[in-house]
Amino acid sequence: MHPPTNMTPPSDPSSGATSFVETFIPSNNGNALLSYYLGIFSIIPCFGLVMGIVAFITGRKALKTIKEDPRIKGGTHAKVGIGCGLIGFVFNAIIMSIALAVFIEEMSKKK
């Protein structure tokens, strides 16, 4: 079976042209994608402390890369990753603080 002849080849990254998928998923900016996914998943209790920090750091790196080369996409993914990472970090810090306070109080009751 032969491939269809009406298929267009993928766009050449050096040409500046972006495909439809590249517009929504910035595959040429790994830090933006990593920041985005870690930021979203940073809301998971216990894991969010680390994921939130990494999401923030990689998001900042992605924005720096975009500032240096505006042809690179992923600014929105990086910003969402930074925001969600910070929210996830704060949320997890509060949850862990409450859990620690309850644990300490329960331990002091047993004495």
ChimeraX commands (.cxc) that place a marker at each C-alpha (Angstrom):
marker #1 position 0.00,0.00,0.00 radius 0.5
marker #1 position 1.38,3.38,-1.00 radius 0.5
marker #1 position 0.99,6.57,1.05 radius 0.5
marker #1 position -1.42,9.17,-0.28 radius 0.5
marker #1 position 0.15,11.58,-2.74 radius 0.5
marker #1 position -1.65,14.64,-1.38 radius 0.5
marker #1 position 0.29,14.60,1.91 radius 0.5
marker #1 position 2.44,17.63,2.56 radius 0.5
marker #1 position 5.85,17.22,4.14 radius 0.5
marker #1 position 6.38,18.60,7.65 radius 0.5
marker #1 position 7.38,22.24,7.76 radius 0.5
marker #1 position 11.04,23.06,7.87 radius 0.5
marker #1 position 11.76,24.70,11.28 radius 0.5
marker #1 position 14.32,27.03,9.73 radius 0.5
marker #1 position 11.73,28.43,7.34 radius 0.5
marker #1 position 9.73,30.00,10.18 radius 0.5
marker #1 position 6.54,28.24,9.06 radius 0.5
marker #1 position 4.67,26.39,11.76 radius 0.5
marker #1 position 2.21,23.57,11.40 radius 0.5
marker #1 position -1.24,23.53,12.93 radius 0.5
marker #1 position -0.08,21.12,15.64 radius 0.5
marker #1 position 3.05,23.16,16.40 radius 0.5
marker #1 position 0.81,26.15,17.09 radius 0.5
marker #1 position -0.86,24.31,19.97 radius 0.5
marker #1 position 1.96,21.98,21.11 radius 0.5
marker #1 position 5.35,23.72,21.07 radius 0.5
marker #1 position 7.48,20.64,20.50 radius 0.5
marker #1 position 10.55,22.77,19.81 radius 0.5
marker #1 position 10.43,24.19,23.35 radius 0.5
marker #1 position 10.81,21.29,25.75 radius 0.5
marker #1 position 11.07,23.54,28.80 radius 0.5
marker #1 position 7.68,25.09,28.06 radius 0.5
marker #1 position 6.04,21.67,27.76 radius 0.5
marker #1 position 7.78,20.35,30.88 radius 0.5
marker #1 position 6.74,23.43,32.83 radius 0.5
marker #1 position 3.15,23.08,31.61 radius 0.5
marker #1 position 2.75,19.42,32.56 radius 0.5
marker #1 position 4.60,19.71,35.87 radius 0.5
marker #1 position 2.56,22.79,36.74 radius 0.5
marker #1 position -0.71,20.97,36.07 radius 0.5
marker #1 position 0.36,17.88,38.02 radius 0.5
marker #1 position 1.81,19.93,40.90 radius 0.5
marker #1 position -1.66,20.03,42.42 radius 0.5
marker #1 position -1.21,16.36,43.44 radius 0.5
marker #1 position -0.58,16.31,47.18 radius 0.5
marker #1 position 2.99,15.53,48.35 radius 0.5
marker #1 position 4.48,15.62,44.83 radius 0.5
marker #1 position 3.50,19.25,44.26 radius 0.5
marker #1 position 6.25,20.76,46.35 radius 0.5
marker #1 position 8.95,19.47,44.02 radius 0.5
marker #1 position 6.89,19.64,40.81 radius 0.5
marker #1 position 5.86,23.24,41.51 radius 0.5
marker #1 position 9.44,24.40,41.94 radius 0.5
marker #1 position 10.63,22.57,38.81 radius 0.5
marker #1 position 7.64,23.93,36.83 radius 0.5
marker #1 position 8.57,27.46,37.86 radius 0.5
marker #1 position 12.26,27.05,36.97 radius 0.5
marker #1 position 11.65,25.40,33.60 radius 0.5
marker #1 position 8.93,27.93,32.76 radius 0.5
marker #1 position 11.34,30.79,33.38 radius 0.5
marker #1 position 13.97,29.09,31.20 radius 0.5
marker #1 position 11.38,28.64,28.44 radius 0.5
marker #1 position 10.40,32.32,28.56 radius 0.5
marker #1 position 14.08,33.30,28.40 radius 0.5
marker #1 position 14.55,31.07,25.35 radius 0.5
marker #1 position 11.50,32.63,23.68 radius 0.5
marker #1 position 12.80,36.12,24.43 radius 0.5
marker #1 position 16.13,35.26,22.80 radius 0.5
marker #1 position 14.48,33.71,19.71 radius 0.5
marker #1 position 10.89,34.89,19.08 radius 0.5
marker #1 position 10.37,32.19,16.43 radius 0.5
marker #1 position 10.23,29.61,19.23 radius 0.5
marker #1 position 6.70,29.03,20.47 radius 0.5
marker #1 position 5.43,28.00,23.90 radius 0.5
marker #1 position 5.03,31.23,25.83 radius 0.5
marker #1 position 1.51,30.41,26.92 radius 0.5
marker #1 position 2.51,26.90,28.01 radius 0.5
marker #1 position 5.40,28.34,30.02 radius 0.5
marker #1 position 3.19,30.97,31.70 radius 0.5
marker #1 position 0.52,28.41,32.57 radius 0.5
marker #1 position 3.23,26.12,33.95 radius 0.5
marker #1 position 4.67,28.91,36.09 radius 0.5
marker #1 position 1.25,29.92,37.42 radius 0.5
marker #1 position 0.04,26.39,38.13 radius 0.5
marker #1 position 3.41,25.47,39.58 radius 0.5
marker #1 position 3.25,28.36,42.05 radius 0.5
marker #1 position -0.36,27.57,42.97 radius 0.5
marker #1 position 0.46,23.87,43.35 radius 0.5
marker #1 position 3.50,24.66,45.50 radius 0.5
marker #1 position 1.56,26.98,47.82 radius 0.5
marker #1 position -1.38,24.54,48.00 radius 0.5
marker #1 position 0.94,21.66,48.89 radius 0.5
marker #1 position 2.90,23.72,51.39 radius 0.5
marker #1 position -0.34,24.61,53.19 radius 0.5
marker #1 position -1.59,20.99,53.14 radius 0.5
marker #1 position 1.75,19.66,54.38 radius 0.5
marker #1 position 1.88,22.32,57.14 radius 0.5
marker #1 position -1.60,21.40,58.32 radius 0.5
marker #1 position -0.75,17.69,58.22 radius 0.5
marker #1 position 2.44,18.30,60.19 radius 0.5
marker #1 position 0.60,20.43,62.78 radius 0.5
marker #1 position -2.07,17.72,63.23 radius 0.5
marker #1 position 0.61,15.04,63.52 radius 0.5
marker #1 position 2.53,16.99,66.16 radius 0.5
marker #1 position -0.68,17.69,68.11 radius 0.5
marker #1 position -1.65,14.00,68.04 radius 0.5
marker #1 position 1.79,12.95,69.16 radius 0.5
marker #1 position 1.73,15.42,72.06 radius 0.5
marker #1 position -1.68,14.01,73.19 radius 0.5
marker #1 position -0.21,10.52,73.50 radius 0.5
marker #1 position 2.40,11.62,76.05 radius 0.5
marker link #1:1,2 radius 0.2
marker link #1:2,3 radius 0.2
marker link #1:3,4 radius 0.2
marker link #1:4,5 radius 0.2
marker link #1:5,6 radius 0.2
marker link #1:6,7 radius 0.2
marker link #1:7,8 radius 0.2
marker link #1:8,9 radius 0.2
marker link #1:9,10 radius 0.2
marker link #1:10,11 radius 0.2
marker link #1:11,12 radius 0.2
marker link #1:12,13 radius 0.2
marker link #1:13,14 radius 0.2
marker link #1:14,15 radius 0.2
marker link #1:15,16 radius 0.2
marker link #1:16,17 radius 0.2
marker link #1:17,18 radius 0.2
marker link #1:18,19 radius 0.2
marker link #1:19,20 radius 0.2
marker link #1:20,21 radius 0.2
marker link #1:21,22 radius 0.2
marker link #1:22,23 radius 0.2
marker link #1:23,24 radius 0.2
marker link #1:24,25 radius 0.2
marker link #1:25,26 radius 0.2
marker link #1:26,27 radius 0.2
marker link #1:27,28 radius 0.2
marker link #1:28,29 radius 0.2
marker link #1:29,30 radius 0.2
marker link #1:30,31 radius 0.2
marker link #1:31,32 radius 0.2
marker link #1:32,33 radius 0.2
marker link #1:33,34 radius 0.2
marker link #1:34,35 radius 0.2
marker link #1:35,36 radius 0.2
marker link #1:36,37 radius 0.2
marker link #1:37,38 radius 0.2
marker link #1:38,39 radius 0.2
marker link #1:39,40 radius 0.2
marker link #1:40,41 radius 0.2
marker link #1:41,42 radius 0.2
marker link #1:42,43 radius 0.2
marker link #1:43,44 radius 0.2
marker link #1:44,45 radius 0.2
marker link #1:45,46 radius 0.2
marker link #1:46,47 radius 0.2
marker link #1:47,48 radius 0.2
marker link #1:48,49 radius 0.2
marker link #1:49,50 radius 0.2
marker link #1:50,51 radius 0.2
marker link #1:51,52 radius 0.2
marker link #1:52,53 radius 0.2
marker link #1:53,54 radius 0.2
marker link #1:54,55 radius 0.2
marker link #1:55,56 radius 0.2
marker link #1:56,57 radius 0.2
marker link #1:57,58 radius 0.2
marker link #1:58,59 radius 0.2
marker link #1:59,60 radius 0.2
marker link #1:60,61 radius 0.2
marker link #1:61,62 radius 0.2
marker link #1:62,63 radius 0.2
marker link #1:63,64 radius 0.2
marker link #1:64,65 radius 0.2
marker link #1:65,66 radius 0.2
marker link #1:66,67 radius 0.2
marker link #1:67,68 radius 0.2
marker link #1:68,69 radius 0.2
marker link #1:69,70 radius 0.2
marker link #1:70,71 radius 0.2
marker link #1:71,72 radius 0.2
marker link #1:72,73 radius 0.2
marker link #1:73,74 radius 0.2
marker link #1:74,75 radius 0.2
marker link #1:75,76 radius 0.2
marker link #1:76,77 radius 0.2
marker link #1:77,78 radius 0.2
marker link #1:78,79 radius 0.2
marker link #1:79,80 radius 0.2
marker link #1:80,81 radius 0.2
marker link #1:81,82 radius 0.2
marker link #1:82,83 radius 0.2
marker link #1:83,84 radius 0.2
marker link #1:84,85 radius 0.2
marker link #1:85,86 radius 0.2
marker link #1:86,87 radius 0.2
marker link #1:87,88 radius 0.2
marker link #1:88,89 radius 0.2
marker link #1:89,90 radius 0.2
marker link #1:90,91 radius 0.2
marker link #1:91,92 radius 0.2
marker link #1:92,93 radius 0.2
marker link #1:93,94 radius 0.2
marker link #1:94,95 radius 0.2
marker link #1:95,96 radius 0.2
marker link #1:96,97 radius 0.2
marker link #1:97,98 radius 0.2
marker link #1:98,99 radius 0.2
marker link #1:99,100 radius 0.2
marker link #1:100,101 radius 0.2
marker link #1:101,102 radius 0.2
marker link #1:102,103 radius 0.2
marker link #1:103,104 radius 0.2
marker link #1:104,105 radius 0.2
marker link #1:105,106 radius 0.2
marker link #1:106,107 radius 0.2
marker link #1:107,108 radius 0.2
marker link #1:108,109 radius 0.2
marker link #1:109,110 radius 0.2
marker link #1:110,111 radius 0.2
view
